[in-house]
């Protein structure tokens, strides 16, 4: 495992659209491991592959309830809305109020290539939405209430 460099601020890679993972090989497994290690080292609650310069649709999240790994995640259901403060490891020192769904259901693959469906509420729903946005080149400041 290795800690990767987190891309920040105006790095153009943060604005690109990531590609669907069509094969879960050793490279993808290593990437998942490195992403988790990088996220924990930076004391973040989520990290998307483009944040370390890899344009693949892979996300890791841990809001303190255990590691969640999502390959090719898709939001299949949204409910309600909540406004709360948000930040990002790629935008150090920035915090903005962002409206997100109060509850989401996400479909993805796990590292074994099995399809999983996971529900998130509140802060977890926010983390899923924030990280999945990264896969589409969207940063939370784009959705900030007072931009
Ligand atoms: Ni982020």
Backbone and ligand atoms as CSV (ligand in chain L), in Angstrom:
chain,resi,resn,atom,element,x,y,z
A,1,UNK,N,N,0.854,-1.194,0.000
A,1,UNK,CA,C,0.000,0.000,0.000
A,1,UNK,C,C,0.889,1.243,0.000
A,2,UNK,N,N,0.332,2.295,-0.503
A,2,UNK,CA,C,1.111,3.534,-0.596
A,2,UNK,C,C,0.189,4.738,-0.479
A,3,UNK,N,N,0.737,5.777,0.088
A,3,UNK,CA,C,-0.005,7.032,0.154
A,3,UNK,C,C,0.249,7.783,-1.150
A,4,UNK,N,N,-0.822,8.143,-1.819
A,4,UNK,CA,C,-0.695,8.863,-3.091
A,4,UNK,C,C,-0.836,10.369,-2.856
A,5,UNK,N,N,-0.380,11.123,-3.845
A,5,UNK,CA,C,-0.460,12.590,-3.748
A,5,UNK,C,C,-1.875,13.048,-4.096
A,6,UNK,N,N,-2.431,13.860,-3.218
A,6,UNK,CA,C,-3.785,14.387,-3.454
A,6,UNK,C,C,-3.707,15.631,-4.331
A,7,UNK,N,N,-4.440,15.578,-5.448
A,7,UNK,CA,C,-4.493,16.714,-6.375
A,7,UNK,C,C,-5.382,17.800,-5.786
A,8,UNK,N,N,-4.935,19.030,-5.943
A,8,UNK,CA,C,-5.628,20.125,-5.268
A,8,UNK,C,C,-5.951,21.307,-6.173
A,9,UNK,N,N,-6.861,22.121,-5.659
A,9,UNK,CA,C,-7.203,23.445,-6.202
A,9,UNK,C,C,-7.525,23.410,-7.704
A,10,UNK,N,N,-6.681,24.034,-8.516
A,10,UNK,CA,C,-6.995,24.169,-9.941
A,10,UNK,C,C,-6.430,23.039,-10.791
A,11,UNK,N,N,-5.991,21.957,-10.183
A,11,UNK,CA,C,-5.467,20.835,-10.976
A,11,UNK,C,C,-6.538,20.384,-11.974
A,12,UNK,N,N,-6.216,20.407,-13.270
A,12,UNK,CA,C,-7.248,20.111,-14.291
A,12,UNK,C,C,-7.844,18.704,-14.182
A,13,UNK,N,N,-7.125,17.771,-13.576
A,13,UNK,CA,C,-7.638,16.395,-13.474
A,13,UNK,C,C,-8.934,16.364,-12.648
A,14,UNK,N,N,-9.087,17.317,-11.746
A,14,UNK,CA,C,-10.291,17.362,-10.897
A,14,UNK,C,C,-11.542,17.728,-11.694
A,15,UNK,N,N,-11.364,18.223,-12.911
A,15,UNK,CA,C,-12.487,18.663,-13.740
A,15,UNK,C,C,-12.838,17.669,-14.842
A,16,UNK,N,N,-12.137,16.540,-14.866
A,16,UNK,CA,C,-12.383,15.557,-15.926
A,16,UNK,C,C,-13.422,14.531,-15.485
A,17,UNK,N,N,-14.004,13.855,-16.471
A,17,UNK,CA,C,-14.968,12.795,-16.191
A,17,UNK,C,C,-14.227,11.461,-16.130
A,18,UNK,N,N,-14.466,10.712,-15.070
A,18,UNK,CA,C,-13.776,9.428,-14.894
A,18,UNK,C,C,-14.446,8.324,-15.707
A,19,UNK,N,N,-13.657,7.319,-16.021
A,19,UNK,CA,C,-14.137,6.210,-16.861
A,19,UNK,C,C,-14.659,5.050,-16.012
A,20,UNK,N,N,-15.654,4.382,-16.563
A,20,UNK,CA,C,-16.218,3.185,-15.925
A,20,UNK,C,C,-15.126,2.113,-15.824
A,21,UNK,N,N,-15.085,1.417,-14.697
A,21,UNK,CA,C,-14.137,0.307,-14.511
A,21,UNK,C,C,-14.759,-0.933,-15.137
A,22,UNK,N,N,-14.105,-1.486,-16.158
A,22,UNK,CA,C,-14.727,-2.659,-16.792
A,22,UNK,C,C,-14.117,-3.974,-16.323
A,23,UNK,N,N,-12.988,-3.890,-15.636
A,23,UNK,CA,C,-12.393,-5.116,-15.123
A,23,UNK,C,C,-11.731,-4.838,-13.773
A,24,UNK,N,N,-12.093,-5.643,-12.773
A,24,UNK,CA,C,-11.477,-5.453,-11.458
A,24,UNK,C,C,-10.251,-6.358,-11.373
A,25,UNK,N,N,-9.096,-5.774,-11.687
A,25,UNK,CA,C,-7.845,-6.529,-11.688
A,25,UNK,C,C,-6.975,-6.095,-10.491
A,26,UNK,N,N,-5.752,-6.596,-10.437
A,26,UNK,CA,C,-4.859,-6.279,-9.318
A,26,UNK,C,C,-4.607,-4.777,-9.184
A,27,UNK,N,N,-4.563,-4.115,-10.330
A,27,UNK,CA,C,-4.311,-2.674,-10.334
A,27,UNK,C,C,-5.440,-1.927,-9.606
A,28,UNK,N,N,-6.668,-2.377,-9.836
A,28,UNK,CA,C,-7.832,-1.762,-9.191
A,28,UNK,C,C,-7.809,-2.043,-7.685
A,29,UNK,N,N,-7.449,-3.253,-7.309
A,29,UNK,CA,C,-7.381,-3.622,-5.884
A,29,UNK,C,C,-6.317,-2.773,-5.167
A,30,UNK,N,N,-5.155,-2.630,-5.807
A,30,UNK,CA,C,-4.092,-1.791,-5.234
A,30,UNK,C,C,-4.563,-0.343,-5.115
A,31,UNK,N,N,-5.274,0.111,-6.133
A,31,UNK,CA,C,-5.791,1.479,-6.111
A,31,UNK,C,C,-6.749,1.668,-4.931
A,32,UNK,N,N,-7.655,0.711,-4.720
A,32,UNK,CA,C,-8.582,0.782,-3.583
A,32,UNK,C,C,-7.816,0.874,-2.262
A,33,UNK,N,N,-6.809,0.021,-2.115
A,33,UNK,CA,C,-6.002,0.013,-0.879
A,33,UNK,C,C,-5.292,1.354,-0.688
A,34,UNK,N,N,-4.710,1.854,-1.761
A,34,UNK,CA,C,-3.970,3.121,-1.683
A,34,UNK,C,C,-4.911,4.289,-1.402
A,35,UNK,N,N,-6.096,4.238,-1.988
A,35,UNK,CA,C,-7.064,5.324,-1.757
A,35,UNK,C,C,-7.482,5.376,-0.291
A,36,UNK,N,N,-7.733,4.209,0.298
A,36,UNK,CA,C,-8.118,4.177,1.720
A,36,UNK,C,C,-6.965,4.701,2.570
A,37,UNK,N,N,-5.759,4.235,2.281
A,37,UNK,CA,C,-4.602,4.667,3.065
A,37,UNK,C,C,-4.391,6.184,2.936
A,38,UNK,N,N,-4.556,6.701,1.739
A,38,UNK,CA,C,-4.379,8.134,1.484
A,38,UNK,C,C,-5.455,8.945,2.210
A,39,UNK,N,N,-6.702,8.449,2.163
A,39,UNK,CA,C,-7.811,9.132,2.848
A,39,UNK,C,C,-7.570,9.185,4.358
A,40,UNK,N,N,-7.186,8.042,4.944
A,40,UNK,CA,C,-6.973,8.009,6.408
A,40,UNK,C,C,-5.790,8.891,6.795
A,41,UNK,N,N,-4.731,8.855,5.985
A,41,UNK,CA,C,-3.550,9.674,6.266
A,41,UNK,C,C,-3.903,11.162,6.270
A,42,UNK,N,N,-4.801,11.547,5.368
A,42,UNK,CA,C,-5.195,12.958,5.251
A,42,UNK,C,C,-6.339,13.313,6.201
A,43,UNK,N,N,-6.806,12.312,6.959
A,43,UNK,CA,C,-7.924,12.496,7.896
A,43,UNK,C,C,-9.177,12.994,7.189
A,44,UNK,N,N,-9.421,12.414,6.015
A,44,UNK,CA,C,-10.636,12.734,5.276
A,44,UNK,C,C,-11.697,11.683,5.531
A,45,UNK,N,N,-12.914,11.969,5.073
A,45,UNK,CA,C,-14.021,11.021,5.221
A,45,UNK,C,C,-14.413,10.406,3.882
A,46,UNK,N,N,-13.717,10.815,2.836
A,46,UNK,CA,C,-14.002,10.259,1.520
A,46,UNK,C,C,-12.919,10.661,0.546
A,47,UNK,N,N,-12.753,9.844,-0.487
A,47,UNK,CA,C,-11.775,10.170,-1.528
A,47,UNK,C,C,-12.229,9.496,-2.826
A,48,UNK,N,N,-12.109,10.238,-3.909
A,48,UNK,CA,C,-12.452,9.700,-5.230
A,48,UNK,C,C,-11.160,9.581,-6.038
A,49,UNK,N,N,-11.091,8.578,-6.914
A,49,UNK,CA,C,-9.849,8.300,-7.655
A,49,UNK,C,C,-9.282,9.519,-8.392
A,50,UNK,N,N,-10.111,10.359,-9.033
A,50,UNK,CA,C,-9.511,11.520,-9.714
A,50,UNK,C,C,-8.739,12.447,-8.777
A,51,UNK,N,N,-9.053,12.398,-7.484
A,51,UNK,CA,C,-8.317,13.235,-6.524
A,51,UNK,C,C,-6.874,12.792,-6.361
A,52,UNK,N,N,-6.563,11.567,-6.804
A,52,UNK,CA,C,-5.151,11.161,-6.823
A,52,UNK,C,C,-4.690,10.983,-8.278
A,53,UNK,N,N,-5.428,11.617,-9.184
A,53,UNK,CA,C,-4.995,11.675,-10.582
A,53,UNK,C,C,-5.368,10.472,-11.422
A,54,UNK,N,N,-6.259,9.620,-10.911
A,54,UNK,CA,C,-6.664,8.418,-11.650
A,54,UNK,C,C,-8.122,8.580,-12.088
A,55,UNK,N,N,-8.343,8.612,-13.395
A,55,UNK,CA,C,-9.702,8.876,-13.891
A,55,UNK,C,C,-10.507,7.587,-14.041
A,56,UNK,N,N,-10.739,6.941,-12.911
A,56,UNK,CA,C,-11.568,5.742,-12.848
A,56,UNK,C,C,-12.693,5.988,-11.851
A,57,UNK,N,N,-13.848,5.340,-12.122
A,57,UNK,CA,C,-15.021,5.576,-11.267
A,57,UNK,C,C,-14.929,4.720,-10.000
A,58,UNK,N,N,-14.086,5.187,-9.081
A,58,UNK,CA,C,-13.854,4.497,-7.818
A,58,UNK,C,C,-13.852,5.525,-6.683
A,59,UNK,N,N,-14.519,5.136,-5.577
A,59,UNK,CA,C,-14.684,6.026,-4.439
A,59,UNK,C,C,-14.473,5.231,-3.152
A,60,UNK,N,N,-13.852,5.855,-2.154
A,60,UNK,CA,C,-13.836,5.269,-0.810
A,60,UNK,C,C,-14.431,6.299,0.153
A,61,UNK,N,N,-15.165,5.791,1.136
A,61,UNK,CA,C,-15.815,6.642,2.130
A,61,UNK,C,C,-15.657,5.975,3.491
A,62,UNK,N,N,-15.347,6.771,4.508
A,62,UNK,CA,C,-15.431,6.289,5.886
A,62,UNK,C,C,-15.757,7.483,6.770
A,63,UNK,N,N,-17.010,7.531,7.217
A,63,UNK,CA,C,-17.407,8.661,8.067
A,63,UNK,C,C,-17.257,8.295,9.546
A,64,UNK,N,N,-16.484,7.232,9.787
A,64,UNK,CA,C,-16.260,6.794,11.157
A,64,UNK,C,C,-17.063,5.549,11.494
A,65,UNK,N,N,-17.698,4.984,10.463
A,65,UNK,CA,C,-18.522,3.784,10.664
A,65,UNK,C,C,-17.975,2.604,9.874
A,66,UNK,N,N,-16.734,2.734,9.410
A,66,UNK,CA,C,-16.133,1.654,8.631
A,66,UNK,C,C,-15.950,2.050,7.180
A,67,UNK,N,N,-15.009,1.368,6.543
A,67,UNK,CA,C,-14.640,1.686,5.155
A,67,UNK,C,C,-15.683,1.156,4.174
A,68,UNK,N,N,-16.085,2.019,3.249
A,68,UNK,CA,C,-16.987,1.632,2.158
A,68,UNK,C,C,-16.241,1.869,0.846
A,69,UNK,N,N,-16.149,0.831,0.033
A,69,UNK,CA,C,-15.490,0.937,-1.272
A,69,UNK,C,C,-16.556,0.805,-2.357
A,70,UNK,N,N,-16.555,1.729,-3.286
A,70,UNK,CA,C,-17.571,1.722,-4.338
A,70,UNK,C,C,-16.904,1.826,-5.708
A,71,UNK,N,N,-17.167,0.842,-6.546
A,71,UNK,CA,C,-16.671,0.856,-7.920
A,71,UNK,C,C,-17.878,1.102,-8.832
A,72,UNK,N,N,-17.734,2.033,-9.763
A,72,UNK,CA,C,-18.829,2.434,-10.673
A,72,UNK,C,C,-20.109,2.793,-9.907
A,73,UNK,N,N,-20.006,3.623,-8.873
A,73,UNK,CA,C,-21.207,3.940,-8.084
A,73,UNK,C,C,-22.208,4.786,-8.872
A,74,UNK,N,N,-23.472,4.520,-8.595
A,74,UNK,CA,C,-24.562,5.286,-9.217
A,74,UNK,C,C,-25.614,5.545,-8.159
A,75,UNK,N,N,-26.100,6.758,-8.100
A,75,UNK,CA,C,-27.207,7.061,-7.183
A,75,UNK,C,C,-28.501,6.625,-7.869
A,76,UNK,N,N,-29.201,5.681,-7.247
A,76,UNK,CA,C,-30.416,5.167,-7.876
A,76,UNK,C,C,-31.683,5.696,-7.202
A,77,UNK,N,N,-31.518,6.366,-6.065
A,77,UNK,CA,C,-32.679,6.938,-5.385
A,77,UNK,C,C,-32.228,8.083,-4.485
A,78,UNK,N,N,-32.991,9.161,-4.505
A,78,UNK,CA,C,-32.705,10.321,-3.636
A,78,UNK,C,C,-33.985,10.702,-2.925
A,79,UNK,N,N,-33.834,11.201,-1.701
A,79,UNK,CA,C,-35.004,11.600,-0.924
A,79,UNK,C,C,-34.672,12.819,-0.068
A,80,UNK,N,N,-35.562,13.755,-0.046
A,80,UNK,CA,C,-35.428,14.910,0.831
A,80,UNK,C,C,-34.247,15.798,0.487
A,81,UNK,N,N,-33.996,16.777,1.329
A,81,UNK,CA,C,-32.813,17.612,1.143
A,81,UNK,C,C,-32.378,18.209,2.481
A,82,UNK,N,N,-31.090,18.451,2.551
A,82,UNK,CA,C,-30.483,18.981,3.772
A,82,UNK,C,C,-29.363,19.918,3.380
A,83,UNK,N,N,-29.236,21.020,4.101
A,83,UNK,CA,C,-28.135,21.945,3.855
A,83,UNK,C,C,-27.150,21.843,5.013
A,84,UNK,N,N,-25.876,21.675,4.680
A,84,UNK,CA,C,-24.860,21.570,5.727
A,84,UNK,C,C,-23.510,22.013,5.162
A,85,UNK,N,N,-22.581,22.213,6.062
A,85,UNK,CA,C,-21.245,22.650,5.674
A,85,UNK,C,C,-20.468,21.473,5.084
A,86,UNK,N,N,-19.679,21.763,4.056
A,86,UNK,CA,C,-18.930,20.722,3.367
A,86,UNK,C,C,-17.517,21.203,3.071
A,87,UNK,N,N,-16.597,20.256,3.018
A,87,UNK,CA,C,-15.223,20.564,2.645
A,87,UNK,C,C,-14.701,19.447,1.760
A,88,UNK,N,N,-13.435,19.562,1.346
A,88,UNK,CA,C,-12.872,18.567,0.424
A,88,UNK,C,C,-11.356,18.536,0.580
A,89,UNK,N,N,-10.773,17.356,0.538
A,89,UNK,CA,C,-9.307,17.237,0.657
A,89,UNK,C,C,-8.597,17.948,-0.496
A,90,UNK,N,N,-9.283,18.138,-1.618
A,90,UNK,CA,C,-8.673,18.805,-2.765
A,90,UNK,C,C,-8.786,20.328,-2.690
A,91,UNK,N,N,-9.594,20.809,-1.730
A,91,UNK,CA,C,-9.757,22.260,-1.575
A,91,UNK,C,C,-9.523,22.626,-0.110
A,92,UNK,N,N,-8.264,22.510,0.324
A,92,UNK,CA,C,-7.979,22.730,1.744
A,92,UNK,C,C,-8.356,24.145,2.182
A,93,UNK,N,N,-8.972,24.217,3.357
A,93,UNK,CA,C,-9.309,25.522,3.929
A,93,UNK,C,C,-10.622,26.100,3.436
A,94,UNK,N,N,-11.298,25.386,2.515
A,94,UNK,CA,C,-12.563,25.897,1.987
A,94,UNK,C,C,-13.722,25.124,2.617
A,95,UNK,N,N,-14.734,25.845,3.071
A,95,UNK,CA,C,-15.955,25.212,3.576
A,95,UNK,C,C,-17.135,26.033,3.081
A,96,UNK,N,N,-18.137,25.346,2.563
A,96,UNK,CA,C,-19.324,26.037,2.049
A,96,UNK,C,C,-20.563,25.235,2.411
A,97,UNK,N,N,-21.680,25.942,2.492
A,97,UNK,CA,C,-22.961,25.276,2.722
A,97,UNK,C,C,-23.448,24.692,1.390
A,98,UNK,N,N,-23.798,23.416,1.431
A,98,UNK,CA,C,-24.257,22.740,0.208
A,98,UNK,C,C,-25.546,21.969,0.518
A,99,UNK,N,N,-26.512,22.074,-0.379
A,99,UNK,CA,C,-27.748,21.305,-0.245
A,99,UNK,C,C,-27.542,19.944,-0.908
A,100,UNK,N,N,-27.833,18.894,-0.175
A,100,UNK,CA,C,-27.715,17.521,-0.692
A,100,UNK,C,C,-28.974,16.755,-0.314
A,101,UNK,N,N,-29.229,15.631,-0.969
A,101,UNK,CA,C,-30.355,14.805,-0.540
A,101,UNK,C,C,-30.145,14.323,0.908
A,102,UNK,N,N,-31.240,14.182,1.642
A,102,UNK,CA,C,-31.145,13.713,3.027
A,102,UNK,C,C,-30.865,12.212,3.063
A,103,UNK,N,N,-31.262,11.540,1.991
A,103,UNK,CA,C,-31.135,10.083,1.941
A,103,UNK,C,C,-30.865,9.671,0.495
A,104,UNK,N,N,-29.917,8.770,0.300
A,104,UNK,CA,C,-29.686,8.239,-1.057
A,104,UNK,C,C,-29.508,6.728,-1.002
A,105,UNK,N,N,-29.761,6.132,-2.138
A,105,UNK,CA,C,-29.464,4.714,-2.317
A,105,UNK,C,C,-28.465,4.639,-3.471
A,106,UNK,N,N,-27.358,3.944,-3.241
A,106,UNK,CA,C,-26.283,3.860,-4.227
A,106,UNK,C,C,-26.084,2.414,-4.644
A,107,UNK,N,N,-25.953,2.237,-5.951
A,107,UNK,CA,C,-25.646,0.921,-6.498
A,107,UNK,C,C,-24.201,0.965,-6.976
A,108,UNK,N,N,-23.439,-0.097,-6.709
A,108,UNK,CA,C,-22.031,-0.118,-7.105
A,108,UNK,C,C,-21.548,-1.562,-7.146
A,109,UNK,N,N,-20.275,-1.725,-7.489
A,109,UNK,CA,C,-19.626,-3.030,-7.366
A,109,UNK,C,C,-18.673,-2.964,-6.189
A,110,UNK,N,N,-18.505,-4.077,-5.494
A,110,UNK,CA,C,-17.469,-4.145,-4.466
A,110,UNK,C,C,-16.186,-4.706,-5.110
A,111,UNK,N,N,-15.150,-4.888,-4.315
A,111,UNK,CA,C,-13.860,-5.304,-4.878
A,111,UNK,C,C,-13.874,-6.725,-5.431
A,112,UNK,N,N,-14.917,-7.488,-5.065
A,112,UNK,CA,C,-15.060,-8.830,-5.645
A,112,UNK,C,C,-15.855,-8.797,-6.953
A,113,UNK,N,N,-16.317,-7.618,-7.333
A,113,UNK,CA,C,-17.097,-7.500,-8.560
A,113,UNK,C,C,-18.568,-7.813,-8.353
A,114,UNK,N,N,-18.971,-7.905,-7.082
A,114,UNK,CA,C,-20.379,-8.177,-6.772
A,114,UNK,C,C,-21.159,-6.869,-6.731
A,115,UNK,N,N,-22.398,-6.915,-7.221
A,115,UNK,CA,C,-23.225,-5.718,-7.173
A,115,UNK,C,C,-23.765,-5.515,-5.758
A,116,UNK,N,N,-23.590,-4.311,-5.251
A,116,UNK,CA,C,-24.090,-3.997,-3.907
A,116,UNK,C,C,-24.993,-2.761,-3.979
A,117,UNK,N,N,-25.937,-2.702,-3.053
A,117,UNK,CA,C,-26.780,-1.510,-2.912
A,117,UNK,C,C,-26.630,-1.052,-1.475
A,118,UNK,N,N,-26.355,0.228,-1.311
A,118,UNK,CA,C,-26.104,0.732,0.026
A,118,UNK,C,C,-26.881,2.029,0.227
A,119,UNK,N,N,-27.477,2.163,1.409
A,119,UNK,CA,C,-28.253,3.357,1.715
A,119,UNK,C,C,-27.471,4.263,2.642
A,120,UNK,N,N,-27.596,5.534,2.416
A,120,UNK,CA,C,-26.948,6.490,3.309
A,120,UNK,C,C,-27.907,7.593,3.682
A,121,UNK,N,N,-27.812,8.036,4.929
A,121,UNK,CA,C,-28.644,9.143,5.408
A,121,UNK,C,C,-27.740,10.222,5.966
A,122,UNK,N,N,-28.199,11.461,5.898
A,122,UNK,CA,C,-27.478,12.566,6.528
A,122,UNK,C,C,-26.060,12.708,6.006
A,123,UNK,N,N,-25.085,12.649,6.904
A,123,UNK,CA,C,-23.691,12.883,6.527
A,123,UNK,C,C,-23.172,11.825,5.555
A,124,UNK,N,N,-23.645,10.606,5.702
A,124,UNK,CA,C,-23.196,9.546,4.776
A,124,UNK,C,C,-23.755,9.793,3.374
A,125,UNK,N,N,-25.006,10.204,3.285
A,125,UNK,CA,C,-25.606,10.538,1.983
A,125,UNK,C,C,-24.817,11.672,1.334
A,126,UNK,N,N,-24.461,12.657,2.143
A,126,UNK,CA,C,-23.669,13.798,1.677
A,126,UNK,C,C,-22.319,13.342,1.132
A,127,UNK,N,N,-21.662,12.451,1.878
A,127,UNK,CA,C,-20.345,11.950,1.454
A,127,UNK,C,C,-20.465,11.189,0.124
A,128,UNK,N,N,-21.479,10.356,-0.016
A,128,UNK,CA,C,-21.667,9.619,-1.274
A,128,UNK,C,C,-21.842,10.601,-2.440
A,129,UNK,N,N,-22.711,11.587,-2.250
A,129,UNK,CA,C,-22.994,12.544,-3.329
A,129,UNK,C,C,-21.745,13.343,-3.692
A,130,UNK,N,N,-21.023,13.788,-2.678
A,130,UNK,CA,C,-19.809,14.580,-2.885
A,130,UNK,C,C,-18.772,13.778,-3.679
A,131,UNK,N,N,-18.557,12.519,-3.269
A,131,UNK,CA,C,-17.522,11.699,-3.933
A,131,UNK,C,C,-17.944,11.311,-5.350
A,132,UNK,N,N,-19.218,11.005,-5.530
A,132,UNK,CA,C,-19.688,10.636,-6.879
A,132,UNK,C,C,-19.606,11.849,-7.805
A,133,UNK,N,N,-19.860,13.043,-7.276
A,133,UNK,CA,C,-19.673,14.266,-8.073
A,133,UNK,C,C,-18.250,14.359,-8.615
A,134,UNK,N,N,-17.259,13.991,-7.793
A,134,UNK,CA,C,-15.853,14.037,-8.249
A,134,UNK,C,C,-15.658,13.218,-9.522
A,135,UNK,N,N,-16.401,12.127,-9.668
A,135,UNK,CA,C,-16.239,11.258,-10.838
A,135,UNK,C,C,-16.739,11.932,-12.109
A,136,UNK,N,N,-17.526,12.994,-11.909
A,136,UNK,CA,C,-18.049,13.757,-13.046
A,136,UNK,C,C,-17.411,15.139,-13.146
A,137,UNK,N,N,-16.292,15.318,-12.447
A,137,UNK,CA,C,-15.562,16.586,-12.516
A,137,UNK,C,C,-16.245,17.733,-11.789
A,138,UNK,N,N,-17.154,17.393,-10.885
A,138,UNK,CA,C,-17.900,18.420,-10.138
A,138,UNK,C,C,-17.313,18.550,-8.734
A,139,UNK,N,N,-17.042,19.783,-8.321
A,139,UNK,CA,C,-16.559,20.047,-6.969
A,139,UNK,C,C,-17.678,20.685,-6.144
A,140,UNK,N,N,-17.605,20.529,-4.822
A,140,UNK,CA,C,-18.712,21.000,-3.983
A,140,UNK,C,C,-18.928,22.504,-4.080
A,141,UNK,N,N,-17.859,23.237,-4.411
A,141,UNK,CA,C,-18.015,24.698,-4.531
A,141,UNK,C,C,-18.947,25.055,-5.695
A,142,UNK,N,N,-19.075,24.147,-6.672
A,142,UNK,CA,C,-20.001,24.374,-7.789
A,142,UNK,C,C,-21.449,24.375,-7.303
A,143,UNK,N,N,-21.678,23.680,-6.193
A,143,UNK,CA,C,-23.042,23.533,-5.671
A,143,UNK,C,C,-23.275,24.382,-4.432
A,144,UNK,N,N,-22.287,25.200,-4.083
A,144,UNK,CA,C,-22.392,25.994,-2.860
A,144,UNK,C,C,-23.576,26.960,-2.931
A,145,UNK,N,N,-24.202,27.172,-1.790
A,145,UNK,CA,C,-25.378,28.038,-1.698
A,145,UNK,C,C,-25.054,29.485,-2.073
A,146,UNK,N,N,-23.916,29.980,-1.597
A,146,UNK,CA,C,-23.591,31.399,-1.816
A,146,UNK,C,C,-22.377,31.568,-2.710
A,147,UNK,N,N,-22.412,30.936,-3.872
A,147,UNK,CA,C,-21.255,31.077,-4.770
A,147,UNK,C,C,-21.400,32.330,-5.614
L,1,NI,NI,NI,-13.912,16.087,-2.295
